[in-house]
Amino acid sequence: MGVDDRSVSAGSDRGDARPKHRATGPEDGVGAASSSSDLDDTYDIYKQKGGGETDLDPVEARRVLRKIDWHILPLLMGSYMLQYLDKSSINFASVYGLQKGTNLHGQDYSWLSSIFYFGYLVAQYPAGYLMQRLPVAKVIGVSTLAWGVLILTTPACNNFAGIAANRFLLGLFEAVVNPGFVLVMSMWYQKSEQPLRLVIYYSMNGWAGIAGGLLGYAIGHITSGLPQWMYVFLIFGAISFAWGVVFLAFMPDLPSTARFLKGHEAAVAVDRVAANRQGVKNHHFKKYQMWQTLKDPKTWILFVMSISAQIPNAAQSSFMSIILKTFGFSTLETQYMQIPGNVIQIVSLLASGYVASRWPNMRCIVMILGNLVCVVAGGVLVGLSPGADSTENRWGRIVALWLCSCQSVGFAMSLTMVSSNVAGYTKKQLTGAFIFVGYCAGNIVGPQTFIDAEAPLYKSAYIAILVGYSLKTVSVMVLYAYMWSENAKRDREAAANPQSVEQQDQEAVEKGMRDVTEIDNKGFRYAL
C-alpha cells in the first residue's frame, strides 16, 4: 500500500520480525546519555531475555499470545460493554418516563447527553497522568466501581440539577476506559495484532446495544413496583459494580507482573511487544514529548477526525429511541428496532479488524470505506422526505440510520493509530487524550443538533451527520498521505545508511525500550 518491503520490515504492521544479531546498547552509542527515567518499566526483564540477542521461538510466542488473549480480552470486552451500556442508559430509560420522573423540559434531555462529555473532557489529562504514574489496571478497576455506584444512585435524582451532576460525575469516571484500553493494547500486543483485538472489544458497543435493547424490552413488561425507568439504572449499575470487583482481581498491570504468565513467559510477552519499537510502559512524564505532541501534525489530524466522527454519534447513542418513536414505532418497538444497527456495527467492526490485521497497511483503507458508507447514509437521511409527521419513507431512513453504525469502523481504527503509530509513553497518552478531547467536543455538540423545536423532523441533526462523516473521510485521506510520505522519506534515508537493515532494526527496538518517540526514532515506520 505505497511502502516498499524495507518499510514493512522496519516497523509498519509487520514490525514483529525479530532481528537476528546482538542488541545495540548504550555502549554502541544508542542512548549513551540515557538516564534511568528513559528506560522502560519492563527493561530489566527485556534484557534478561537477551534484549533481542536471541530469536523468539514462534511456537512459544503463539502460546503466550493465546494466554494473553484468553485472559486480557474478556476483561476488556466486559468493561467496554458495560461502559457503553451505562453511558447510554438514558437512551433506554428515555421512553419509560425518565423525562417526567426527573422533571426534564425542552433541551434538558439533550444537555444530559452533553454534560456527560463535559465530565469526560475534564478528566482526560488527569486520567492520562494517573495512568502513566500509577498501575493502569488499578485506575480502570477503581473507576469501574465508582461509575457503578453512580448509575445505582441515578434513580434518586428527581430534577435536572441532580441528574446533570450525576451524569457529569459518570463522564468523569468513565473517561479512563477508552484511553486506558488504547494503552493496554500497546502494552500487550504487536502492531499487526492490534486492529483485530481492538475491534473485538470495541464491537462490545454493538453487543451492548443488543443487550440493552432486549433488557429495555423486558423492563417494559414490568408493571409494578418502581417506575420503569428506574429499573434500567438499578440493573445496569449493579452489574457494573460487580464487574469492577472482577476487573480489579484479575487484570494485571504489566506483562512482567501477570500472574497467569509462568516462568519466562513474562519475558516472552515483553520481548514480543518490544518489536513494536515503542516499549511497554514508562511512568516518567517527559515535557519534551508533550511539546512534540503539540507540534505533531498527526495529533491535530486525529483530533479533527475525532470531533467530526462524534458529532453524528448522538443519533446512535442517546437519541435512537426518540428518533425511532418519531418514525411511528411504539415504545416497545423502539427497543428491538435498534438491534439491526448494532448487528451491522459488530459485523463491520470484526470484518475491518480482520482485514487490517491480515493484510499490512490496510487501516486507512478500511477507515475510508467505512466512512463512505456513512456519508451515503447521511445523504439519504438529508435527502429523503420525512413528510409532515416524519413517518414518510421511514424504512429507507431507518436503514440509513442502521448503516450509520459503520462509523465505528473509522473510530476504532483511529485508536490503533495511537496504539501502533505513536511512541514515547508520555506522547502516546497525550495523543490519546487529544483524541478523546475531540471525542468529548463532538459528543457535546452532537446532542445540541437535536433541537427540540424541530421535533419530529430534526433537520439540523441529519445535516450535521452528513457534514461530520464527510469531514472525517477527508481527514483520513490527509492522515494517510502524511504517514505514507514520512515512511517513504525514512526508507530513502535508511537506504543511504551504511548500517545493515538488521542493525537499523535492532537499534530501533532498543530506542523503543528507551522511550524514544516515533519522531526521533528513525527506524520507526507508520502502520498505514
N, C-alpha and C positions, 0 to 999 in steps of 0.2 A: 504493500500500500504506500509506495512512494519512498521507501527507505531501502538501502541495499543490505546485503547479508551481514556486513560488518555492524550496521546499526542494530540489527536484530540481536546478534550475539552479544552486543556491548551494552545491553540494558533496556531493551524495549520489552514487549510482552514475554519474550522468551529469554529474559535475563536470568533464568535459573540454571544455565550451564555453568559448571564449575571449572575454573582454570586448573591446569594440571602441572603446577610448579609451586615452589615455596612462596610463602607470604612475603609481601613487601611491608616492612615495618618502619618504625622511626629511624632505625639505623640506616635505612636506604633513602632517607630524606622525606618520607611520607609522614607528615605530622610530627617532624622532629621537635617542633616547638610546642607541641600539644601539651595541655595540662590534663589532670585527671578529670576535669569537668568536661573535656571534649570526648572522653571515652564513653561508649555505650554502656548502659546499665548491665548488659549481658556480655561485656567484652571479655571478662576473665574466662567464662565458660566457652566462649568462642575460641579463645586462644588454647584452652585445654584440649579442644577438638583438633587443634592444629592450625587454626586460623587460615584455612584454605590450602594448607600444605598437602592434605590428603583428600582424595575424591570421596564424595558421598556414595555409599552403597545404594543404588537406586531401589532395590527391594526393601531395604531398611527405611529409606526415605518415604516410600509409599506407605509402609506400615505405620510410620509415625504420623503421616498425613491423615490416614484413616482414623487413628486415635484422636487426633485434633478435631476432625470433622464430627465424630460421634460425641465428643464432649463439649466443644465450643459452640457449634452451630445450633443445637437445640436450645441452649441458653439464650443465644442472640435472637432466635426465632420467637421464643416465648415472650421475651421482653418487648420485641418490636411489635408484636401483635397487640400486646396489652397497652403499650403507649398510644397506639393508634386508636384502639377502642376507647380509651379513657378521654383522649382529647376530642374524639368525635361523639362522645356520649350525648352532647346536647343535640346533635343531629337526630339520634334515635328517640330522645325524650321530647323533641320539639312537637311531635304530632300527638303526644299524650298529655298535653296540658302544662308543659314546662313554663310557657309564657304566662299563662294565667296564674299558676302556682307561685311564681316568683314576681308577679306584678310587672311584667315587661310590656313596654309600649313603643310604637314607632320603630326607630332604628336600634332600640336596646338590644335585641337579639343579635343583630349584625355586630354590635360593639362587643358582645360576649366572645364572638369568634376572633375579633381583632385584639381584644385585651389579653387573651391567652398568649398571643405572639409578642405583645409588649413585655410580658414576663420572660418569655423565651429569649427576646432580644437583650434585655438587661443582664441575663445570666450568661451570655455567650463567652465573654472574655474571662470573668471569674471562673466559670466552669472549665474552660480550657486551661487556665493556670493551675487549678486544683488537680486536674487530671494529669498534668505534667509533673507536679510536685508530689502528688500522693498516688497510691495504687489505684489504677483505673477501675478495676472491678469493684473495689470497695466504694468508690464515689458513685458509680452507677447503681450498686445494690442499695445503698442508703437512700439515694434519690427515689428509687422504686418504692421503698417503704413509705416515704413521705408523700408521694403522689397518690398512693393507695389510700392513705388516711384522708387526703383532701377530697378524693372522689366520694369516700364514705360519708363525709360531712356535708356534701353538697345539698342533700335534702333539707338540711337545717336552714338553708338560705331562703328568705321569704321576700326579698326585694332586690332591686338591681344592684345596689351598692354591695350587698352581701355576696351575691353570686359573682359579681365582677371581681371582687377581691379574691374569691376562691379560684376563679379562672386565671387571674394574674399569677397567683402562687403555683397553680398547676403548671403553667408555662415555665415558671422559674425552675421547677424541679425536673420537668421532662426535658429541659434543654440539654442535659448531659448525654442523652441517648444517641442521637444522630452523630454528633462529632466524636463521641466516645467510641461508637462502633466502627467509625472510619479508622480511628487509631488502632483498634483491636485487629482489624483486617490487616493492617501493615505490620503488626507485631507477630502474627501467626502464619501468614500466607505469602507465597511468592506472587509476583506480579501476574503471571499467567493464570493463577488460581483464583485471584480476587474477584473478577467480574461475576463468575457463576455463584460463588459463595455469597457475594454481596446481594445479588438479586434474589437468592434463596431466602435470606432473612427479610429483604425489602418486600418480597412478594407477600409477606405476612400482612401487609396493609390490605391486600385483596381478601385473604382469608379472614381477617378481622371484619371486613365489610360484610362477608357472607355470614360469619358467626353473629355479628351484631344485628344483621337483618333478621336472622332466624330467632335470636333472643328477643329482639323487638317485637316480632310477630307473636312469640309465646307470651310476652308480657302483656300484649294487647288483649289476651284472653283472661287476665286476672281481673276479677270483678269485685273483689272485696279487700278489706284492709286499707293500706295506704293508697294515696293517689298513684296511678300507674307510672307517671314519670319518675317517681322516687325510686322505684324498683330498679330502673336502669342503673342508677348510680350506686345503689347498695350492692347489687350483684357484681358490677364491674370493679368496684372498689375493693370488695372482699377478695376477689381473685387476684388482683394486683398486689395486695399486701402479702398474701400467702406466697406469691411468686417472688417477691422481694427477698423473703427469707431463703428460698431455694437458691436464688442467684448469689446471695452473699455466701452461702455454704459451699457452692460448687464451682464458681467462676474463678479461675486463677488470675493473678495479676500479670505474670510474665511466663514465657516458656520455661525459664530457668527455675521457677518456683512451683510449677504444676505438679500436683501430687499424682496425677494419672499417667505422667511420663516417668518411666522407671529407668534407673541407672543412667547410661549415656544417651538415652532417648532425648533428654532435655538439650544436650549439646547438639544432637542431630537437628532438633527443631530450630535452634538458634542459627546453626550453620546454613540451613535451608533459606532462612529469611535474610541472612547476610548477603546472599546473592542478589538481592534487590538493590544493593548499593545505597541503602537508606538506614541501615542499622535497625534496632528493635525499639529501644526507648532511651532517652537521655533526660534526666529530671532537672537539668540546669537551664534556666531561662537565659537566652542569649540575645542581647539588644541588636547586634548586627544582623541577626536573622529576622528580627522584627522590621528593620529598615529594608532588608531585601524583599520581604513580603509586600511592603507598600510600593516598592519600585517594580515589582514583577508584573508584566502585562497579564500573565495567566490569572493572577489574583482578581484583577478587575473584570476580565472576560467572564470568569466563573461567577463573579458577583452579579453581573448583568444577567447571565443565564439563569441564576437562581431567582432573582426578582421576577423576571419575565415568565418563568415556569410556574411560580407560586401564585401569581395574581389570579389565574384561572382555577386554582386549586380549591377555592371556596365552593365551587359548583360540585366538586367531588366529595368534599368532607362535611361542611356544616349546612349546606343548603339543598342537598339532593332530595331529602324527604319533602321539603317545602316545594321544590321545583316540580317533583312528580305529582304533588297534590294539585298544582296549577294546571297540569295536563289532564286533569279529570279523574285521577285514580283515587280510590278510597284510602282511608288512613292505614288499614292493614295491607292494602296492595302496595303502598309506597315502601313498605319494609322489604318485601321479597322482590319487588321490581328493581332493586339496587343490585341484586345478585349477578345478573349477566355482565354488568360493567366490571364487577370485581373478578369474575372469571376471565374476562378479556385482559384485565390488569395482570393477573397471575400468569396466564399463558404467554403474553407478550414479554413479561419480565424474564421468565425462565428461558424462552427462546432466545432472547437477546443475550442473556448471560452465557448460554451455551455457545452461541456463535462467537462472542467476544473472547471466551476462554479457549475455544477450539482452534480458532484461526487468529494469528497475531495481527495487531494494528487494525482491528475492526470496530473499536469502541465508538469512535466518532461517526462512523458509517451507520451503525445501528441507532445511534442517537438521532441522526438526521432523519432516518426512515421513520422512527417512532414519532418525531416531531411533525413530519409531513402529514402523517395520518391525523394528528391533532389539528393541524392547520385546515385540512379539508373538513374535518368535523366542525370546527369553529365556523367555517364558511357556510356550512349547512344550517347551523343554529342562527346565524345572522340572516341568511338568505331566504329560508323557508318561512312563509307567512304563518304566524300563530293564530290568526283570526282575532276577533274581538274579545273572545273569552279565553284565549290561549290553548284551546283544545284542538284547533285545526292542525293537520299534518303532524299529529302528536307522535306517531310511530316513527316517522323519519327523524324527528327531533330527538326522540328518546334513544334511537340507535346512535345518533351523533354524540349524545351525552355519554353513552356507554363507550364509544370509541375514544373519547377524550381520556379514558383511563390509560391509554398508551403513553400519556405524558410521563408516567412513572419510569418508563424506559430511559428517557433522557435524563431525568434527575438522578436515578440510580447510577447510570454510567458516569455522570458528572462527579459523583462521590468517589468513584475509582480514580478519577483524575487527581484527587488529593492523596488517596492511599498509595497509588502507584507512581505518580509523577511529581511528588514534592518530597524532598529530602531535607534533613535537618529537623529535629523534633520540634523545636520552637516554631520554625517556619511552617511545618506541617499543621500543628494545632492552630496557629494563627490563620493560615489559609482556610482551614476548615471553619474557623469562627467567622471569617468573612463570608463564606458561602451561606452560613446559617443566619448571619445578619441580613443578607439578601433574602433568604428564605422567610425570615420574620417580616421584613418590609413588604414582600409580596403578599404574605398572608394577612397582614394588617390592612393593606389596600384592597385586596380581593373582596372581602365581605361588604365593603362600603360601595362596591359597584352594584350590589343588590339593593337598590333604592326602594324603600317601602312604598313611596308614591307611584312607582312604576309597576307595582304588582297588578296583575299576574304576568305581565309581558317581560319585564326585566331586560329591556333592550340594551341598556348600558352594560349590563353584566356580560351579555353574549358578545358584544363588540370588544370588550376587554379580553375575553377568552381568545378571540381571533388575533388581536394585536399581540397579546402575550406570547402565544405559540409562534407567531411569525418572527418576532424579535429573537426568541430563543433559537430558532432554526438558523438565522443569520449568524448569531453569536457562536454557535458550534462550528460553523464553517470557518469563521475567523480564528477560533482556537486551533482547529486542525491545521490551518495554513501556517500559523505561528510555530507550532511544535514541529511540524514537518520541516520547515526551513531551518530550525535550530538543530534538528537531528542531522540534516544534510550538511550544515556548516561543521558540526563536530566530526562527521565522517571524513570530511576533507582534511581537517586538522589531524585526525588520527592516522590517516594515510601518509601524511608527511612526517609523522613522529618516528624517530629511529627505533623506539621500543617495539617489541613484538606485540601482536594483538593480545596474547596471553598475559604479558606483563602489564599492559594497559588495563586489562580486565581485572587482574588481581589488585592493582593499585586503586581502582575504582571501588572495589569491595572494601578494602582497608579504609579508604576515606569515608565510606558509608558508616562503618563501625566507629569512626571518629567524629560522627555527627556533622559531616561536611554537607552543605546544601547541594541540591541538584544544579544550581547555577555555578558554583565553584568547582564541582566535581565534573571535569570534562569527559570522564568515562561514562557518565550517566546518559541514557537515551530515553526519550519520552515514549510511552506506550500510546500509540495513536488509536 
